[in-house]
Amino acid sequence: MEIERILQFINNNFWLSSGFFIVTTLLLHDLYDTLTRKYKLATPARAVELLNHDQTIVIDVREPHEFAKGHIEGAHHITVGRLKERFYEFEAHKSAPVLVYCQQGTRSKEACKQLVKEGFSQVYYLEGGILTWQDRKLPLVKKHKK
């Protein structure tokens, strides 16, 4: 009897039910991703601590026009799409901390997954990206690292 009522509700409220199932699926996917990720979150404060470590590699995965507007000092500019072809630059530093960031934090998660898959052991992504960094009034530079 209860199952019939549930099915009737779903049938009568198709769009509401569909939205509920889609949102639930997305939330479960995000929860699974969070529980199984092999990289770590870094708040801006934690990122500053990492930057004070001499061996930390900083990778900015934003597009060139975003990078030109300002980036964290010492950052290597490598877009997500070109990261795999440039792993060789960091091959000798797989055990060093690697801080990855983008504009808001979405692209950097993908880059972190690639780095972990390639064998980097201390991968961090800047939570909230460069926008959160700027909100905290932390410094940016506009010159390109050579």
C-alpha positions as CSV (number, residue, x, y, z in Angstrom):
1,M,0.0,0.0,0.0
2,E,2.8,2.5,0.9
3,I,4.7,1.7,-2.2
4,E,1.6,2.4,-4.3
5,R,1.3,5.8,-2.7
6,I,4.9,6.6,-3.3
7,L,4.7,5.6,-6.9
8,Q,1.5,7.7,-7.3
9,F,3.2,10.7,-5.7
10,I,6.2,10.3,-8.1
11,N,3.8,10.0,-11.0
12,N,1.8,13.1,-10.0
13,N,4.9,15.2,-9.2
14,F,7.3,14.0,-11.9
15,W,9.4,17.2,-12.1
16,L,9.7,17.5,-8.4
17,S,10.6,13.9,-8.0
18,S,13.1,14.1,-10.9
19,G,14.8,17.1,-9.3
20,F,15.0,15.3,-5.9
21,F,16.6,12.3,-7.5
22,I,19.1,14.4,-9.5
23,V,20.1,16.5,-6.5
24,T,20.4,13.4,-4.3
25,T,22.6,11.7,-6.9
26,L,24.9,14.7,-7.2
27,L,25.2,15.0,-3.4
28,L,26.1,11.3,-3.1
29,H,28.6,11.7,-5.9
30,D,30.2,14.7,-4.2
31,L,30.3,12.8,-0.9
32,Y,31.9,9.8,-2.5
33,D,34.5,12.1,-4.2
34,T,35.3,13.8,-0.9
35,L,35.7,10.5,1.0
36,T,37.9,8.9,-1.7
37,R,40.1,11.8,-2.8
38,K,43.9,11.4,-2.2
39,Y,44.7,15.1,-2.2
40,K,44.2,17.6,0.7
41,L,42.4,20.9,1.1
42,A,44.4,24.0,1.9
43,T,42.8,27.0,3.3
44,P,44.6,30.3,2.4
45,A,46.2,30.2,5.9
46,R,47.4,26.6,5.3
47,A,48.6,27.6,1.8
48,V,50.8,30.4,3.3
49,E,52.3,27.8,5.6
50,L,53.0,25.6,2.6
51,L,54.5,28.5,0.7
52,N,56.9,29.2,3.6
53,H,58.3,25.7,3.0
54,D,61.2,26.0,0.6
55,Q,60.3,22.9,-1.4
56,T,56.7,23.6,-2.1
57,I,55.8,23.7,-5.8
58,V,52.9,26.1,-6.7
59,I,50.9,25.4,-9.9
60,D,48.4,27.8,-11.3
61,V,46.1,26.0,-13.7
62,R,44.1,29.0,-14.8
63,E,44.0,30.3,-18.4
64,P,46.7,32.8,-19.5
65,H,44.4,35.9,-19.2
66,E,43.5,34.9,-15.7
67,F,47.1,34.3,-14.7
68,A,48.1,37.7,-16.1
69,K,45.7,39.5,-13.8
70,G,47.7,38.3,-10.8
71,H,49.0,35.1,-9.3
72,I,50.7,33.7,-6.2
73,E,54.4,34.5,-6.3
74,G,56.6,31.7,-7.6
75,A,53.6,29.9,-9.3
76,H,54.2,27.8,-12.4
77,H,51.6,28.6,-15.0
78,I,50.3,25.4,-16.5
79,T,46.7,25.0,-17.7
80,V,44.9,21.8,-16.7
81,G,44.9,20.7,-20.4
82,R,48.7,20.9,-20.6
83,L,49.6,19.5,-17.1
84,K,50.2,15.9,-18.2
85,E,52.7,16.9,-20.8
86,R,54.6,18.9,-18.3
87,F,54.9,16.4,-15.4
88,Y,58.5,15.8,-16.4
89,E,59.3,19.3,-15.0
90,F,58.5,18.1,-11.5
91,E,59.5,14.4,-11.7
92,A,62.3,14.8,-9.2
93,H,59.9,16.5,-6.7
94,K,57.2,13.9,-6.3
95,S,57.5,13.8,-2.5
96,A,57.5,17.7,-2.2
97,P,54.4,19.6,-1.3
98,V,52.5,20.7,-4.4
99,L,49.9,23.5,-4.0
100,V,47.5,23.8,-7.0
101,Y,45.0,26.5,-7.5
102,C,42.6,28.0,-10.1
103,Q,40.0,30.7,-10.1
104,Q,37.4,29.1,-7.7
105,G,38.7,25.6,-7.0
106,T,37.0,23.5,-9.7
107,R,39.9,23.1,-12.2
108,S,42.4,22.6,-9.5
109,K,40.6,19.5,-8.2
110,E,41.0,17.9,-11.7
111,A,44.7,18.9,-11.7
112,C,45.2,17.4,-8.2
113,K,43.7,14.1,-9.3
114,Q,46.1,14.0,-12.2
115,L,49.1,14.7,-10.0
116,V,48.1,12.0,-7.5
117,K,47.6,9.5,-10.3
118,E,51.1,10.4,-11.5
119,G,52.6,9.6,-8.1
120,F,52.8,12.9,-6.3
121,S,52.3,12.3,-2.6
122,Q,51.6,15.7,-1.0
123,V,49.1,17.4,-3.2
124,Y,47.0,20.3,-1.9
125,Y,44.4,22.4,-3.6
126,L,43.6,25.9,-2.6
127,E,40.1,25.9,-1.3
128,G,38.1,28.5,-3.0
129,G,40.9,29.3,-5.5
130,I,42.5,32.6,-6.1
131,L,39.2,34.4,-5.3
132,T,39.4,33.2,-1.7
133,W,43.1,34.2,-1.6
134,Q,42.2,37.7,-2.8
135,D,39.3,37.9,-0.3
136,R,41.8,37.3,2.5
137,K,43.9,40.3,1.1
138,L,46.9,38.0,0.4
139,P,49.5,39.2,-2.1
140,L,49.5,38.6,-5.8
141,V,52.1,39.4,-8.4
142,K,51.7,40.2,-12.1
143,K,55.1,39.2,-13.5
144,H,55.6,35.8,-15.0
145,K,58.0,33.2,-13.4
146,K,60.8,32.3,-15.7
